[in-house]
Amino acid sequence: MTDQESPRAPRFRGIATRYPWISSIAVAVAQLVGSNGAARNQTGRVPLDSLAYVLLLAGPAMLPLRHRLPVFVAAGTAAVAGGYLALGYPYGPVFLSVVVAFFAAIGAGRRRAVLIIAGVVYAGELLVGQWLYRWLPPEGDGPSSWMAASGIAAWLLAVLAGAELFRARRERIARERREREEAENRRADEERLRIARELHDVLAHSISVINVQAGVALALMDDHPEQARTALTTIKAASKEALGEVRQVLSTLRAPGDAPRSPAPGLDRLPELAEQAAGAGLTVDITTAGARFPLPPGADLAAFRIIQEALTNIVRHSGSRTARVRLGYGPEGVELSVDDDGPSAQRQEGDGGGGNGLIGMRERAAALGGTVEAGPRPGGGFRVLARLPSGAAGTVAGATEEEGR
């Protein structure tokens, strides 16, 4: 599993950044042990002494600052390593601290500074190996071969290339992590919006019915208690239905993977919806045109909620006590229309395009590639017209199936 796939990788990188002294100690141990081992086979070089050990530890001692002062540490470790070799001490892993410092500096975006430092290091090596060796230990040392100089150049290029690849990979992982977080945030926002839209549709309809029936019960309580009892019975049924649907919506907040406890409402529940509207004094006439076909769960739920919200608006905002619901099935999808004859008891929700109910309708239809139009009818009253394309509905059915949870 790569760092990109492992959820523990960011934690390890965080520890390395917060506690750089841990890796610095490891580099110090590697340089001391490796240099002592290398010295045994380099009898022609100056033996390790106290100054050599100071230089071997000086580079790792700077590494804890590599994230705060990357250029300074890169230059400092390079200078220490160059001084160590210029004094004739044995070749070995003295450049390990330089590699770590270069990686940190390039990872911090200081590519140009590192290139300059690497150029100075190579120039210093050529200067010492071709000219200053006469005055530097060990005695009797000759000039370096151009083959060795080419090897040092290749080593520096390899270090720089490796540091650049490391930087690019780290940036890619960080970018992908940010994209995943943004996608998760978007999904969370969309889920909150979906739940808010569901709750609005459920509660607005049921509370409108309850409000109308409560007014009827209060008006009839003294003179016609039996009719008031009927209104209270309707209130009880509407509130029970609302509680059931609210539980259904909030069940989406359960742990992922839980199955829905009950199916989402759809167009097969239109008679039940008409009965609830009748309890609020609204007669609903339902007609169907075309050969009816089953809709995907997401489209079926959206169609039901759009009709429910349109009937709720008639109960709340229209003086009409009759609504006409028409379902038109065709090869391109389903067309829903909800009409009333008015007049407007209050400002009809949707005049000018306002209101959360109409916003929710349009969002539902847009998620399926459809449209919702709402406004006054030419002959009076109000119309809500929704079109849900069957092809687009099918493509998002899986994504919206959880609306019934």
N, C-alpha and C positions, 0 to 999 in steps of 0.2 A: 504493500500500500504506500502510495506516495504521500508527501506532505500535503498536497492538495486534497487528498481523499481522507487523510487522518484527522480527526477532530482534536488530537493531542498535539499535532505539530505546531500550531500557533502558540500553545502554552510553552513548548520547549524553546521556541524562538524568543518568547517574552522573557524566559529565565536567562537566556544567553545575553540579552540586551540589558536586563536589570542587574545581572551579576557577572560582569565581564571578567572579574578577577579569577573566576573558576577556570576559564579557558586559558587565562594568562599563566596560571600556575602550571597547567598542563604543558604549555609551550616552554616554560622555564625548565621543567623536568626533562623534556625531550631534548632541549638544547644542551643541557649539562651532561646527560647520559650519552647522547649521541656524539658529542664532541670528545668526551673521554674515550669512547670506543674508537673513534676515527683517529685519535692521536697515536694510538698504538701502532698503526701502520704507516705513519708519516714521520719517520725519524729525521727527515731533512728539514722539518719545520721547527719553529720555536716551541719548546714544551709549554704546556699550560701552567700558568702561575696565577698569583692572586689577581693581577690586572686582567688576565684573560677571563677569570671567573666573574669579575665585576662587569666586564663587557658582555659576557654571555647572559647575565641577569638584567643588564640595563635595558635591553630591548623588551623582554617580557614585562618589566616593571612599568613601561609606558603604555602597554596594551590596554589596561583598564580605562584609559582616557580616549580610546580610539573612536568611541561613538560621539563624544563631546568635542574632541579636537582631532578630527581625522587627518587633516593635512600635517599638523605638527607631529603626530605620532608616526605617520608614514615617513616623514623626513628624518625624524629622530632615530627610528629603528634602522633606516638605511644608512645613516651616518655611523651608528654604532657598529653595524655589521661591516661597513667599509673600513672603519678603523681597526677592527679585530683582524681582518685579513691583511691590511697594510702593515700591521706589526708582525706579520709572519707566523701567526698562530695556525694550527692545523685546520684544513678545510673540514667542514662538517655542516650540521643543521643550524648554523648560526643565522641563516637567512629565513628560518621558519617564522620568526616574529615579523620580518619584513613582509612575507606573504600574507600573514593575518592582517597586518596594518593596511596593505594595499587593497585587500578585499573589502575591508571596512570603509576605506576612503572612497573607493569606486562605488560601493553600495550606497554611500551618502551623497553621490552625485558629484564628487570632486575628481572627475576623470582627467581634466586638463592638468591639475596640480600633480596627480600621480604620474602622468606621462612625463612631465618635466623632471620629477624626482627620479624616475627610472632612467631618463636620459642622462642626468647628472651622475647616477650610479655607474652607468656604463662608461661614461667619459672618464670617471675616476679610475675605473678598473683598467682602461686602456693607458691612462697616464702612469699608473703605478707599474703595470706590467711591461710597458715599453720604455719607460724613462726613469722613474723614481726608484725602481728596484735596486739601483746601484747604491743608494744611501739608506735603504731600509733593510731590516732583517728579513730572513736569515742571511748570514754572510755567504758569499759565493753563489747567490741565486742568480739565474740568468733571466733573459726576457721571456715573457709568455708567448706562446705560439698563437698565430692567428686562428688556428683551429680551436684553441681554448677560448679565444675572444668571441668566435662565432657561436660557440656553445653557450657562453654567458648571454649573448644577445638572444639566442633562441629560448633560453630559460626565462629571460625577462618577458619576452613576447608571450610565452605560454602562460606565465603568471597573470599578465594583463588580460589575455583572452579568457582565462578561467574566471578572473574577477568580474569581467564584463558579462559572461554567461551567468554567473551567480547573481549579479544585480538584475539581469533581465528576468531570470526565473523567479526571483523574490518579488519583483514588481508584478509579474504575471499572477503569481499566487495571491498577492495582496489585492490586485484588481478583481480577480475572480471571487475572492472572499467578499469584497465590497458589493459586487454584482449579486452574489447570493443573498447578502443581507438586504440589499435594496429590493430584490424579488420577494423575499420573505415579508418585508414591510409592506410591499404593494399587496401581497396576498392577504395580509392581516387587515389592511385598510379596506380592501374589497369585501372581506368577510364581515367586518363591522358595518359597512354600508349595506350589505345584503341583509344582515340581521335587523338593522334599523328600518330598512324598507319593508321587510316582512312584518315587523311589529307594528309599523304605522298602518299597513293595510289591514292587518287583523284587528287592531284596537280601534281604528277609526270607524270601521264598519260596525263592529259590535257595540261600541259605545254610542254611536248614533242611534242604533235600534233601541238600546237601553234608555237613552235620553228621551226619545219620543214616547216610549211606553211608560216611562216614569211620569211624564207630563200627563198622559192619559189617565194613569192610575190616580194621580192627585186630583184631577178634575172630577173623576167618577167615584172617588172613595166614599163620599157622604151619601150621594143620591142613588148610585148604582154600584153597590159593593161587588156584585157578581161580575160585572164587566171590569171593575178594577182588579178583581182576582185574575181574570184572563190576561190583563196587561202585565200583572206581576209574574204570572206563569211564563209569559214570553220573555220577560227580563231574566228570569232564572235560566231559561233555556239558552238565551243569547250569551249570558255571562259564563255558563258552563262550556259552551262552544268556544268562547274567546279564551278561557283558561286552557282548554285542550290544545288549541292552536299555538298559544304562547309557549306551552311546554314543548310542543313539537319544534318550534323555532329555536328555543334555547337549548334543546338537546344537541345542537351542533357544537356546543361548547364542551361536550364530553370528550374523553380521550380519543385521539384519532384511531380509526379502525373499527369503532363501534358501529353496528348496523342500525339503520333507522328503526325506531320502535313502531312507526305507523307510516303509511304511504302519504306522499304529498297530495294536497287537494288538486283537482283538475276539473276539466269541463264536465265530467260525469257527475259532479256535485252541483251543477247549476240549478236543478230543481230544489235542492236543499237551500241554496242561496236565495232563490226566488221566494221560498217559504219564509225565510228570515226577513226578507224585505217586506213581505206581506204583513208580518207582525208589526212593522213600523208604519203600516198604512200605505205601502207602495205596491201596486199591482204590476207584476213583471210578465210581459209577453215574450216568449222565446220562440224564434223561428230558425230553421236550418235550411240552407240552400247548398246543393251539390252533394256528392257522395262523401259521407263522413269517413274519415280515416283517423287512426290513433296518432296522436302527437307524441314526440319524445317527452320525457318527464319534465325537463326544464321549460319547454315551450308550453306544455299543458298547464303547468303551474303559473307561468307568466300570463297566459290567456285568462285563467280563472281570476288572478289578482287584478288584472286590468278591468274586467267586468265588475268585480266586487267593488273596486275603488270608484268606478263610474256610478254604480248604484248608490254608494254611500254619499257621493256628491249630490245626487238628485234628492236623497232624503234630507240632506243638510241645507241645500242651497236653492232648491227649486220648489215652486208652488204646485207643480204637477204631481199627481198621485198615480200616474201611469208611466211605465218605462218600457221601451221596446228593445229587446236584445236580438240581434241577428248574427248568425254564424254562417259565413260563406266559405265553403271548401272548394279549392280549385287546384290546378296543377302547380301553381306557383306557391301555394301555401294556404293559410287560413286568414280570412278577414273578419274582424269583429267590429260591430257597431252597436252603440248604446245611445238611444234617443229619448228625449223627453220633450213635452210641448210647452214647458214653462207655465206661467211666467216665473222670473227669478225672485225667490223670497229674499235672498241677500245677494251680494255680488258673487256670481258663480265662480267657484274655484277654477282657475285656468283662464279667466279673462286676462288677456295680456300675457298669458303663459306662466303665471305665478302659481304658488301652492306646492307643498311637498308631495301631495298625491299625484299630481300630473308629472312632477319631476320623476317620481318613482315609476310611473307608467312608462315614460320615455326611456328611462334607464333599462328597464326590463326588456322593452322591445329592441333597443339598440344593442343589448348584449346578444340578441339572437339575429341581428342583422335586419331588424324590422323597424317600423315607424309608428308613431302615435300622433294623430292630429285631433285637436279639441277646440271647439269654439261654437258660437251661436249658429243656429240653422237659418237659412234664408227665410223660411216661413214662420220663424219663431221657435223658441225652445233652445235646446243645447244638444250637441252631438259629440261623442267620443268615437273616433275611428282608428282602429289598430290593424296593422298588417304584419303578419309573422311569416316569413318565407320558410317553406318546409325544408329546403336544402340547408340553409344557414342554421335553422333550428336543430337539424340533426347533427351538425358538426359540433355544436356546443352542448349537446344533451348531456354528455358525460361530465362536463365541467359544472353544469347546473343541477345535476341530479341530487346533490347533497342539499338542495333547498328544502327537501322534505324532512331533513333530520331535525 
